[in-house]
């Protein structure tokens, strides 16, 4: 084990239990960026008037325009479809 990895392990062992979940989430975003997207908390806040207007505008736009393919959105975000499809599978 490298010295840096050993120091990281030692520091983790010193952390209070309450701080471990935040560290795990942070490390997961570094190791697997898709983890953040798929494990984000559900938005349970009420929709604002501004958000409702934006949704209505989006629906109106889609009546007159073609939607954007999922593959294009994924690529724009810097991922591949293989990463999206393979997320959660054992390596």
C-alpha positions as CSV (number, residue, x, y, z in Angstrom):
1,X,0.0,0.0,0.0
2,X,1.4,3.4,-0.9
3,X,2.2,6.0,1.8
4,X,-0.5,8.3,0.6
5,X,-3.1,5.6,0.6
6,X,-2.0,4.5,4.1
7,X,-2.3,8.1,5.4
8,X,-5.8,8.4,3.9
9,X,-6.8,5.2,5.7
10,X,-5.4,6.5,9.0
11,X,-7.3,9.8,8.6
12,X,-10.5,8.0,7.8
13,X,-10.2,5.9,10.9
14,X,-10.0,9.1,13.0
15,X,-13.2,10.6,11.6
16,X,-16.3,10.7,13.7
17,X,-19.0,8.4,12.5
18,X,-21.2,11.4,11.7
19,X,-18.8,12.7,9.1
20,X,-18.3,9.4,7.2
21,X,-21.4,9.6,5.1
22,X,-20.4,12.9,3.7
23,X,-16.9,11.6,2.9
24,X,-18.3,8.5,1.3
25,X,-20.5,10.6,-1.0
26,X,-17.6,12.9,-1.9
27,X,-15.3,9.9,-2.7
28,X,-18.1,8.2,-4.7
29,X,-18.4,11.3,-6.9
30,X,-14.7,11.1,-7.7
31,X,-14.6,7.4,-8.3
32,X,-18.0,7.2,-10.1
33,X,-19.5,10.5,-11.2
34,X,-22.7,8.7,-12.3
35,X,-23.2,7.7,-8.6
36,X,-24.1,11.3,-7.8
37,X,-26.8,11.4,-10.5
38,X,-28.4,8.2,-9.6
39,X,-28.2,8.6,-5.8
40,X,-29.3,12.2,-5.5
41,X,-32.1,12.8,-3.1
42,X,-35.6,13.2,-4.4
43,X,-36.6,16.9,-4.8
44,X,-39.6,17.1,-2.4
45,X,-39.9,20.9,-2.4
46,X,-43.1,22.3,-3.9
47,X,-42.9,23.6,-7.4
48,X,-42.5,27.3,-7.6
49,X,-44.5,29.5,-10.0
50,X,-41.3,30.1,-12.0
51,X,-40.6,26.4,-12.3
52,X,-44.2,25.7,-13.4
53,X,-43.9,28.4,-16.1
54,X,-40.6,26.8,-17.2
55,X,-42.2,23.4,-17.4
56,X,-45.1,24.8,-19.4
57,X,-42.7,26.5,-21.8
58,X,-40.8,23.3,-22.2
59,X,-43.9,21.4,-23.1
60,X,-45.0,24.0,-25.6
61,X,-41.5,23.9,-27.1
62,X,-41.7,20.2,-27.5
63,X,-45.0,20.5,-29.4
64,X,-43.1,22.3,-32.2
65,X,-39.6,20.9,-32.0
66,X,-37.9,17.5,-31.9
67,X,-36.6,16.3,-28.5
68,X,-32.9,15.8,-27.8
69,X,-31.8,12.1,-27.9
70,X,-30.6,10.7,-24.6
71,X,-27.3,9.7,-26.2
72,X,-26.6,13.4,-27.1
73,X,-27.5,14.6,-23.6
74,X,-25.3,11.9,-22.0
75,X,-22.4,12.8,-24.3
76,X,-22.8,16.6,-23.5
77,X,-22.5,15.7,-19.8
78,X,-19.2,13.9,-20.5
79,X,-20.5,10.3,-20.1
80,X,-21.0,7.4,-22.4
81,X,-24.1,5.3,-22.7
82,X,-22.1,2.3,-21.6
83,X,-21.4,4.1,-18.3
84,X,-25.1,4.9,-17.9
85,X,-26.2,1.4,-18.8
86,X,-23.5,-0.3,-16.7
87,X,-24.0,1.7,-13.5
88,X,-24.8,-0.4,-10.6
89,X,-23.4,-3.6,-12.1
90,X,-20.6,-5.5,-10.5
91,X,-17.2,-4.9,-12.1
